[in-house]
Amino acid sequence: MYDVNSDDMTLALAKATTDPRTGNRVIYGASWIANRDSMVGTVNEDWVRRELAWFRSGSDKLADMEAPVPALFQACAGVDGRVNSAYGHILFAPQPGKPSLYRRIVNALVQEGLGTRHAVAIISDRDIHYLARENGRNDFICTNALNIMVDADNRLHIIAQMRSMDAVFGYRADYSMWDDLMKLLLADLAYYGVERGEIVFQVANLHVYPRHFKLLEDWASVVADRMDREARRVWRDKLVGTEAERVQSMMREDMETATAARAARLLGKETGK
């Protein structure tokens, strides 16, 4: 599993070059463990609540989302108010004559064994180039696929493979959904004693838009300070631990010396010396 986490990617983005074609800060081929609910800025908990309710509903209609619906979502929708990037719809919506995609993932893990590599959810569509503009939409799905894996230690991992991700709003939305998916899967696999593993993102184009450059700069400073404090804490704990071990070692040596001296005295009394 990767050693790189969300904090590392925040700092990397702050140093990333700007693509002159788009004006965005970009990292190509980014892979990291998602250990934060936000990479840049703070999460709007009310939005996460509304997003997850819509996610679990299995709907692709913005009319089914509790208002206010974000402007970014509205800009993606077609004239019928539907969007392509409705991951809940893709995963949970009933399909004629066959289980939902989510249920197929669970079935693969249960029926084929937890070591299977077939618990895959294809999120995008081979016709996405046409579907992205169909019916007035502007919605080219960002997530290509999800790989659900259980490792040899019985830990469940979700590996999200993406063509593109906005590191500010996009990351927060994706993390909250895959975190929720993780909870659902753990509940359905509870009988097998599966434990939570990692959410891993593999993103072809991870970017920050120019309007968020100042936020990225400020947040990178927060992350750097946090990492520095954590490094100092680890160093201090290690130092304290080393000193404690030294003191304990000295105490053991003193006790051993005292025990040896006492044994010598007792031996002397027994031999009359």
N, C-alpha and C positions, 0 to 999 in steps of 0.2 A: 504494500500500500504506500502511497505517496507520503513524503514528509512535508510537502508544501501545503499550507492551509490558507484560509481566507485572508488572514492578516498579511501573509507573505504576498498574496496577489494584490492587495491594496497598495502596498509599498512598491511593488513592481509596476503597477499602473501609473503611479505618481511619477515614475522615472521613464515611462514608455515614450517612444517617439510619436509624433503626430503625423497621421497619414494626410498628406497635402490634398488628396482627392476628396476626402470627407471632412477633414478638420478634426477627426476623432483621435483620441489616444487609443492605441491598439496593441494588443498582444495576440499573436497568432499561435495556435496550437497550445492553449493554456490548459493545464490539468492540475487540480488541487482538491484537497479534502475540505468540504464546506463545514466549518466548525463555528460559524457565526450566522445569525439570522439576517445580518446586513453586512455588506462589504464596505459600503460608503454611506454614511449618514445613519439615521435611526429609523426604526420600523414604526409605521402607523398601525397600532394594534387593532383599531376599529376597522381599517381596510382589510387587514388579514382575516378578521372574523367574517366579514362579508364575502371576501374572496373564497374562503374555504367552504362556506355554506353553499355558494354557487358551484364550487368544484365538486362537492359531494352530491349535489343534486343531479349531476349528469346532464345538465342542460347546455346548449350552445346558443341560447337566446339571451341577449343582454336584458331583455324585459324581465327575466327571471332573477336577475341580480338585484339585491337590495340597493336602493339609491343612497347616495349619488354614485352613478357609474362613472369611473374615471374617463377623462377625455381621450386618453390613449386607447382605451377599449372602443370608445365610440368611433374613433377615427379608423379602426380596423373593420368595423361591421359593414355588412352589405345593406342593401335597401330593405331586406327582410329582418334586419336586426340580429342576424346570426354572425358568428365568427368562426374561423377555422381553428384558432388556437384555444379552443375550449377543451383543455386537457381532461377535465372531469367527464365531458361528453364522450371523448375518445376512449377513456378507460372504463367508465361505468354504464354508459347507455346500453340498454338491451339491444340485441341484434337478432333478426329473424332466424330461428332455427339453430342458434348456437349461443354459447355463453358470452358474457361481456368479456372484453379484453382483460380486465382485472381478474375475473374469475379464471380465465385461461392461464394467467400467470400463477395463481395459487394452485390450480390443478396440476400444472407442470411440476411444481415443487413437491406436491404431495404424491402424485402418481409416479413420477419418474425418480423421485428421491431428491433430497436437499442439495445433492452435489450436481444436479443438472445444470447445463448451460443453455437450456431452452426457455427459461423464464424471461422472455424478451417481449417488450411492448414497442412495436413500431408506431411512433407517434405521427410522423409526417406521412406524406402520400407521394407516390411516384408521379402523380399528376399535379403536384403542388404548383408547378409553374403556371398551370391554367387555373387551378382552383384559387390561387392567391388573388386573382382579379375578378373571379366569377361573381356575378350579381352585385357588382359595385363594391366588392370588398377590397381592402388593402391589407392583406394578412397572409404573409408567407411564414408558415410555422417555423419557429426557432429550434425546437427540440426535434432531433431526428429519431432517437430511440432511447428506451430505458432498458438497462440490463440489471436484472435482479439476481444477486448471487448470495449463497450461504457458504461461508468458508469452512475450513476444517475445524475451526473452533466454535462452530455453530453460531456465527455472527452474520446477521443479514446486512448486505450492502446494496445500495442503489447507485448505479453508475449512469449518469445522465449525459448522453452524447448530443452535442448541439452544434448547429452551424454558426450560431451567432448569439451573443448575450450582451445586453446593456448592464454594466456592472452596478448601476444604481438601482433603478426601479425593477429591471428585469431579474436581477439576482434575488431581490427580496421576494418577488412573486414566485419564482421557481423554487427557491428554498422552502418557502412556507408550504407549497403544494407537495413537494417530495418528502418533506418532514411529516406531513399529514399522511401521505401514502405509506411511509415507513410504519407509522402507528397502526394503520389498518392491517398491514401485512403481518406485523408482530402479533396482533390480536388473532388473526386467522391461523397463525402458525404456533400459537401458544402451546398446543398439545405436544409439539416437538421440542419445546424448550429453547426455541430460537431467541437469541438476544440481539439487541440493537448494535449495528455496526456503523459504517460511515456512509454519508452521502458524498459522492465524488462527482465533480463536474469535469467533463472533457469538452472544451469549447474551441472551435476552429477560429472564431474571431471574437475576442473579449474586448469590449470597448467602453469608453466614457465619452459622452457628447461634450462639446465645448461649453455648453451652459452649466455643466457640472464640474468644470475644472477647478474652480475655487473651492467647492465643497470637497473635491478629491484631495486637494492640497491640505485643507484644514483637517480632514479626517485622517490623512496619512500621518500628520503630526500626532494626533491622538493615538493612533495605532503604534507608532514608534515609541511614544512615551510608555504605553501599556506594556509593550514587549520589553522595554528597558527595565521597567519595574519588576516584571516577572523574572527576567534574567538575574537581576540583583537579589530577588527573593530566593531563587534557586541557589545562587552562589552563597548567600548568607546561610541558608539551611544546610548546605553542604559543609560550609566552614564550621557551623555550630555542631553538626554531626561529627565532623572530624575531630573537633576539640573534645566532644563528649566521649568519643572512642578512645582518645588519648588519655583522658582522665580515668576512664574505666580500666584501661590497660595498666595504668600506674597503680590503681587500687588493687587490681588483681596481683600485680607484682609484689606490692606491699603485703597483701594477705599471704601470698605464697612464701615470702621471706619470713613473715611472722610465724607462719605454720611450721616452716623448716626449723626456725630457732627454737620453738616450743618443743618440737619433736626431739631436737638435739638435747635439750635440757632434761626431758623425760628419760631419754636413753641414758644420759649421764647418771641420773639417779638410780636407774635400774642396775647399772654396771658398777656403781659405787665410785664413779670418777667425778 
